[in-house]
Amino acid sequence: MSAEKWDISNNRIVIVSEAGNTENTVYGNGEEVYYIGGNEIPRFPLLVVKNNERMVLKTPATKSAEAKYEFAKNSYNPNYNNSKSTKWSEWREQNVSRGVDTLDYLSGKRIHSRLIEAYKRSI
């Protein structure tokens, strides 16, 4: 089954909850319909519900509070600012006086011609 062959006029959606490579529960109309093996490929569209590997449980839900989650790694967090890994480069007119040989750049002779042509087509 591919997305191109999906009949979008059919509004019945089958849902499976991922449990790994063992049997996964398949739901239809809110009820368990059957199980599908982790290595089986269905011939119909289905929606897979699974855990997000980028998020981890920080605090479980209680009667008075919802569960709290956090990013498993800071690299997954779009709001995390790691100034140590960020390097900014800026061109200034006074750099010209330092001389071309002392600037941090890659000589055009060391760049493959296909990369140069691709860059020229992109601008």
N, CA and C of each residue as an Amber inpcrd file, in Angstrom:
protein
   369
   0.8490000  -1.1800000   0.0000000   0.0000000   0.0000000   0.0000000
   0.8850000   1.2310000   0.0000000   0.6110000   2.1470000  -0.8920000
   1.3760000   3.3860000  -0.9330000   0.4200000   4.5690000  -0.7900000
   0.9670000   5.7110000  -0.4370000   0.1460000   6.9180000  -0.2670000
  -0.5310000   7.3060000  -1.5800000   0.1080000   7.0170000  -2.7100000
  -0.4830000   7.3630000  -4.0050000  -1.7470000   6.5520000  -4.2920000
  -1.8250000   5.3360000  -3.7460000  -2.9820000   4.4710000  -4.0030000
  -4.0720000   4.5970000  -2.9420000  -3.8790000   5.4500000  -1.9490000
  -4.8370000   5.5970000  -0.8710000  -6.1010000   6.2740000  -1.3850000
  -7.2390000   5.6200000  -1.2150000  -8.5320000   6.1750000  -1.6180000
  -9.0030000   7.1170000  -0.5170000  -8.8110000   8.4260000  -0.7120000
  -9.1420000   9.3850000   0.3310000 -10.6440000   9.5950000   0.4870000
 -11.4520000   9.0580000  -0.4460000 -12.9040000   9.1630000  -0.2910000
 -13.4160000   8.1600000   0.7510000 -12.6040000   7.1570000   1.0980000
 -12.9560000   6.1870000   2.1200000 -12.5390000   6.7610000   3.4680000
 -13.5240000   7.1070000   4.3060000 -13.1980000   7.7800000   5.5570000
 -12.9960000   6.8300000   6.7320000 -12.9390000   5.5440000   6.4770000
 -12.6410000   4.5880000   7.5430000 -11.1340000   4.5510000   7.7620000
 -10.7340000   4.7680000   9.0100000  -9.3090000   4.7840000   9.3320000
  -9.0270000   3.6730000  10.3280000  -8.0290000   2.8850000  10.0420000
  -7.5880000   1.8210000  10.9350000  -6.3630000   2.3440000  11.6780000
  -6.3260000   2.0950000  12.9820000  -5.2390000   2.5960000  13.8200000
  -4.5260000   1.4130000  14.4520000  -3.2010000   1.4970000  14.5180000
  -2.4090000   0.4720000  15.1870000  -1.5140000   1.1600000  16.2090000
  -1.4180000   0.5740000  17.3930000  -0.5060000   1.0980000  18.4080000
   0.7670000   0.2750000  18.3480000   1.8770000   0.9440000  18.1810000
   3.1510000   0.2580000  18.0070000   3.6320000  -0.3410000  19.3190000
   3.9730000  -1.6120000  19.2770000   4.4940000  -2.3000000  20.4600000
   5.8430000  -2.9300000  20.1640000   6.4650000  -2.5650000  19.0830000
   7.7590000  -3.1400000  18.7140000   7.5960000  -4.1300000  17.5810000
   8.4590000  -5.1280000  17.5330000   8.4140000  -6.1220000  16.4660000
   7.5570000  -7.3260000  16.8120000   6.7820000  -7.2370000  17.8880000
   5.8750000  -8.3220000  18.2400000   4.5160000  -8.0160000  17.6410000
   3.4570000  -8.4970000  18.2370000   2.1230000  -8.2090000  17.7080000
   1.6720000  -6.8120000  18.1170000   1.1230000  -6.0730000  17.1750000
   0.6010000  -4.7340000  17.4090000  -0.9180000  -4.7870000  17.3190000
  -1.5830000  -4.1110000  18.2390000  -3.0400000  -4.1100000  18.2620000
  -3.5770000  -3.1770000  17.1960000  -4.5240000  -3.6780000  16.3970000
  -5.1660000  -2.8780000  15.3550000  -6.5720000  -2.5360000  15.8400000
  -6.9120000  -1.2440000  15.7580000  -8.2080000  -0.7720000  16.2220000
  -9.0480000  -0.2780000  15.0460000 -10.3530000  -0.5400000  15.1120000
 -11.3160000  -0.0360000  14.1430000 -12.5730000   0.3820000  14.8900000
 -13.0320000   1.5850000  14.6750000 -14.1900000   2.1310000  15.3940000
 -14.0050000   2.0600000  16.9080000 -12.7760000   2.2730000  17.3780000
 -12.4930000   2.3220000  18.8040000 -12.3690000   0.9820000  19.4870000
 -12.4400000  -0.1120000  18.7580000 -12.3490000  -1.4280000  19.3740000
 -11.2130000  -2.2310000  18.7500000 -10.6650000  -3.1700000  19.5540000
  -9.6220000  -4.0480000  19.0280000 -10.2150000  -4.9270000  17.9340000
  -9.5730000  -4.9160000  16.7730000 -10.0610000  -5.7110000  15.6540000
  -9.2200000  -6.9790000  15.5120000  -7.9200000  -6.8190000  15.4940000
  -6.9990000  -7.9530000  15.4030000  -5.5920000  -7.4790000  15.7120000
  -4.6390000  -8.3880000  15.5690000  -3.2360000  -8.0730000  15.8040000
  -2.4680000  -8.2430000  14.5030000  -1.4580000  -7.3940000  14.3440000
  -0.6160000  -7.4840000  13.1510000   0.8300000  -7.5920000  13.6280000
   1.5670000  -8.4880000  13.0260000   2.9670000  -8.6890000  13.4020000
   3.8210000  -7.5000000  13.0070000   4.9250000  -7.3040000  13.7450000
   5.8150000  -6.1870000  13.4720000   6.4930000  -6.2570000  12.1140000
   6.5540000  -7.4500000  11.5310000   7.2020000  -7.5980000  10.2260000
   6.1930000  -7.7470000   9.0890000   4.8980000  -7.6060000   9.3990000
   3.8660000  -7.7130000   8.3650000   3.5970000  -6.3430000   7.7390000
   3.2760000  -6.3440000   6.4500000   2.9490000  -5.1220000   5.7320000
   1.4820000  -5.1990000   5.3100000   0.6400000  -4.2980000   5.8130000
  -0.7800000  -4.3510000   5.4630000  -1.0240000  -3.8930000   4.0280000
  -2.1430000  -4.3340000   3.4510000  -2.5010000  -3.9290000   2.0880000
  -3.5440000  -2.8220000   2.1210000  -3.6390000  -2.1320000   3.2340000
  -4.5990000  -1.0470000   3.4100000  -3.9240000   0.0390000   4.2410000
  -4.4030000   1.2720000   4.1290000  -3.7750000   2.3520000   4.9090000
  -4.1260000   2.2410000   6.3830000  -3.1750000   2.5820000   7.2170000
  -3.4390000   2.6340000   8.6470000  -2.5940000   3.7320000   9.2710000
  -3.0620000   4.1980000  10.4080000  -2.3740000   5.2430000  11.1460000
  -1.6650000   4.5920000  12.3180000  -0.3450000   4.7900000  12.4280000
   0.4380000   4.1880000  13.4950000   0.6150000   5.2070000  14.6080000
   0.2230000   4.8200000  15.8280000   0.4110000   5.6560000  17.0040000
   1.5680000   5.0580000  17.7880000   2.6010000   5.8610000  18.0460000
   3.7810000   5.3390000  18.7330000   4.3400000   6.3870000  19.6810000
   5.2490000   5.9580000  20.5090000   5.9340000   6.8820000  21.4040000
   6.8620000   7.7740000  20.5970000   7.0570000   8.9910000  21.0940000
   7.9740000   9.9180000  20.4590000   9.3590000   9.7120000  21.0720000
  10.3140000   9.2380000  20.2770000  11.6510000   8.9460000  20.8010000
  12.4250000  10.2110000  21.1580000  11.9100000  11.3800000  20.7830000
  12.5950000  12.6280000  21.1150000  12.1280000  13.2100000  22.4480000
  11.0500000  12.6600000  22.9930000  10.5060000  13.1500000  24.2600000
  10.5590000  12.0340000  25.3070000  10.7830000  12.4150000  26.5610000
  10.7770000  11.4590000  27.6660000   9.8840000  12.0130000  28.7760000
   9.3300000  11.1150000  29.5530000   8.4680000  11.5010000  30.6570000
   9.3120000  12.0950000  31.7760000   8.9780000  13.3160000  32.1770000
   9.6900000  13.9750000  33.2700000   8.9600000  13.7240000  34.5880000
   7.6420000  13.9590000  34.5780000   6.8170000  13.7510000  35.7600000
   5.5410000  13.0450000  35.3320000   5.2100000  11.9030000  35.9440000
   3.9770000  11.2040000  35.5600000   2.7300000  11.9770000  35.9820000
   1.6250000  11.6810000  35.3380000   0.3580000  12.3340000  35.6630000
  -0.1110000  11.8960000  37.0470000  -0.7400000  12.8220000  37.7350000
  -1.3540000  12.5290000  39.0300000  -2.8020000  12.9990000  38.9820000
  -3.5280000  12.8350000  40.0820000  -4.9140000  13.2840000  40.1220000
  -5.0140000  14.7940000  39.9590000  -3.9970000  15.5090000  40.3920000
  -4.0590000  16.9690000  40.3650000  -3.2120000  17.6230000  39.2710000
  -2.4420000  16.8560000  38.5430000  -1.5720000  17.4560000  37.5280000
  -1.3930000  16.5210000  36.3360000  -1.2050000  17.1440000  35.1690000
  -0.9450000  16.3860000  33.9460000   0.5120000  15.9230000  33.9240000
   0.7910000  14.9460000  33.1080000   2.1600000  14.4780000  32.9300000
   2.9920000  15.5780000  32.2870000   4.2660000  15.6080000  32.6290000
   5.1780000  16.5950000  32.0480000   6.2650000  15.8550000  31.2880000
   6.6050000  16.3810000  30.1320000   7.6070000  15.7660000  29.2670000
   8.7500000  16.7340000  29.0290000   9.8890000  16.1860000  28.6510000
  11.0190000  17.0130000  28.2730000  11.7310000  16.3480000  27.0900000
  12.5790000  17.1120000  26.4210000  13.3230000  16.5640000  25.2920000
  14.3790000  15.5780000  25.7850000  14.5300000  14.4690000  25.0870000
  15.5200000  13.4580000  25.4520000  16.9400000  14.0140000  25.3210000
  17.1530000  14.8930000  24.3580000  18.4470000  15.5400000  24.1480000
  18.2050000  17.0110000  23.8650000  19.1350000  17.8480000  24.2610000
  18.9980000  19.2780000  23.9850000  18.9880000  19.5600000  22.4900000
  19.6240000  18.7010000  21.7070000  19.6610000  18.9200000  20.2630000
  18.2740000  18.7960000  19.6360000  17.3190000  18.1320000  20.3190000
  15.9490000  18.0290000  19.8150000  15.1160000  19.2590000  20.1680000
  15.5670000  20.0430000  21.1120000  14.8100000  21.1910000  21.5970000
  15.0910000  22.4100000  20.7290000  14.0750000  22.9170000  20.0100000
  14.3140000  24.0660000  19.1320000  14.5760000  25.3560000  19.9040000
  14.2460000  25.3830000  21.1960000  14.4530000  26.5850000  22.0110000
  15.7770000  26.5660000  22.7720000  16.5190000  25.4770000  22.6760000
  17.7920000  25.3720000  23.3830000  18.8520000  26.1510000  22.6360000
  19.5840000  26.9720000  23.3530000  20.6300000  27.7890000  22.7390000
  21.9670000  27.3640000  23.3210000  22.7530000  26.6910000  22.5320000
  24.0780000  26.2700000  22.9590000  25.0910000  27.1830000  22.2890000
  25.4770000  28.2320000  22.9780000  26.3760000  29.2210000  22.3840000
  27.7600000  28.6480000  22.1010000  28.1400000  27.5560000  22.7770000
  29.4570000  26.9680000  22.5370000  29.5600000  26.3350000  21.1580000
  28.4360000  25.7990000  20.6470000  28.5020000  25.1160000  19.3620000
  28.1400000  26.0420000  18.2000000  27.7630000  27.2690000  18.4990000
  27.3820000  28.2100000  17.4480000  28.5710000  29.0780000  17.0940000
  28.9370000  29.0760000  15.8370000  30.0550000  29.8870000  15.3870000
  29.5400000  30.8340000  14.3110000  29.7230000  32.1050000  14.5420000
  29.2860000  33.1080000  13.5770000  30.4940000  33.6400000  12.8290000
  30.2870000  33.8960000  11.5890000  31.3390000  34.4730000  10.7680000
  30.7850000  35.7410000  10.1370000  31.5800000  36.7650000  10.1290000
  31.0980000  38.0390000   9.5990000  32.1870000  38.6760000   8.7500000
  31.7950000  39.1890000   7.6060000  32.7410000  39.8670000   6.7160000
  32.7080000  41.3520000   7.0060000  33.8430000  41.9200000   7.1810000
  33.9460000  43.3560000   7.4270000  34.9800000  43.9350000   6.4740000
  34.7920000  45.1850000   6.1430000  35.7090000  45.8410000   5.2100000
  37.1470000  45.8420000   5.7260000  37.3310000  45.9690000   7.0460000
  38.7000000  46.0090000   7.5690000  39.4290000  44.6860000   7.3660000
  38.6930000  43.6000000   7.0790000  39.3500000  42.3200000   6.8210000
  40.2150000  42.3700000   5.5670000  39.8680000  43.2650000   4.6440000
  40.6220000  43.3810000   3.3930000  42.0550000  43.7980000   3.6820000
  42.2410000  44.6290000   4.6880000  43.5880000  45.1120000   4.9870000
  44.4870000  44.0090000   5.5470000  43.9070000  42.9220000   6.0660000
  44.6990000  41.8200000   6.6040000  45.3790000  41.0200000   5.4920000
  44.8510000  41.1120000   4.3170000  45.4160000  40.3510000   3.2160000
  44.6380000  39.0690000   2.9980000  44.4950000  38.6640000   1.7640000
  43.6830000  37.5230000   1.3850000  44.2120000  36.2300000   1.9870000
  45.5070000  36.0660000   2.0980000  46.0830000  34.8080000   2.5760000
  45.7660000  34.5110000   4.0350000  45.4220000  35.5100000   4.8160000
  45.1680000  35.2810000   6.2400000  43.6890000  35.0740000   6.5510000
  42.8110000  35.2110000   5.5580000  41.3770000  35.0560000   5.7980000
  40.9890000  33.5830000   5.8520000  39.9400000  33.2920000   6.6060000
  39.4260000  31.9290000   6.7030000  38.4610000  31.6900000   5.5430000
  38.9350000  31.0950000   4.4710000  38.0970000  30.7750000   3.3310000
  38.7340000  29.6240000   2.5760000  37.9370000  29.0330000   1.7160000
  38.4110000  27.9200000   0.9030000  38.6470000  28.4250000  -0.5080000
  39.7940000  28.1800000  -1.0220000  40.1390000  28.6330000  -2.3600000
  39.2230000  27.9870000  -3.3970000  38.8150000  28.7680000  -4.3940000
  37.9640000  28.2560000  -5.4610000  38.6050000  27.1090000  -6.2220000
  39.9070000  27.0310000  -6.2220000  40.6130000  25.9490000  -6.8990000
  40.3980000  24.6120000  -6.2050000  40.0360000  24.6500000  -4.8880000
  39.8470000  23.4130000  -4.1240000  38.3880000  22.9770000  -4.0930000
  37.4870000  23.7500000  -4.7120000  36.0680000  23.4030000  -4.7230000
  35.7310000  22.7550000  -6.0600000  35.0310000  21.6390000  -6.0240000
  34.6690000  20.9170000  -7.2380000  33.8000000  21.8080000  -8.1340000
  34.0140000  21.7520000  -9.4230000  33.3090000  22.6160000 -10.3750000
  31.7880000  22.3980000 -10.3420000  31.3400000  21.1690000 -10.0550000
  29.8970000  20.9160000  -9.9720000  29.2590000  21.6790000  -8.8110000
  29.9720000  21.7920000  -7.7050000  29.4630000  22.5650000  -6.5740000
  29.3640000  24.0480000  -6.9240000  30.3400000  24.5380000  -7.6200000
  30.3220000  25.9450000  -8.0270000  29.1610000  26.2050000  -8.9660000
  28.9430000  25.3280000  -9.9250000  27.8390000  25.4930000 -10.8700000
  26.4780000  25.3990000 -10.1530000  26.3450000  24.4830000  -9.2150000
  25.1020000  24.3540000  -8.4540000  24.8400000  25.6220000  -7.6580000
  25.8670000  26.1860000  -7.0810000  25.7130000  27.4350000  -6.3240000
  25.2830000  28.5700000  -7.2570000  25.8920000  28.6720000  -8.4190000
  25.5530000  29.7500000  -9.3630000  24.0890000  29.6360000  -9.8140000
  23.6120000  28.3840000 -10.0030000  22.2130000  28.2060000 -10.4130000
  21.2280000  28.5420000  -9.2870000  21.6840000  28.4470000  -8.0360000
  20.7810000  28.6820000  -6.9120000  20.5860000  30.1620000  -6.5980000
  21.4750000  31.0280000  -7.0790000  21.3320000  32.4570000  -6.7620000
  20.7060000  33.2210000  -7.8940000
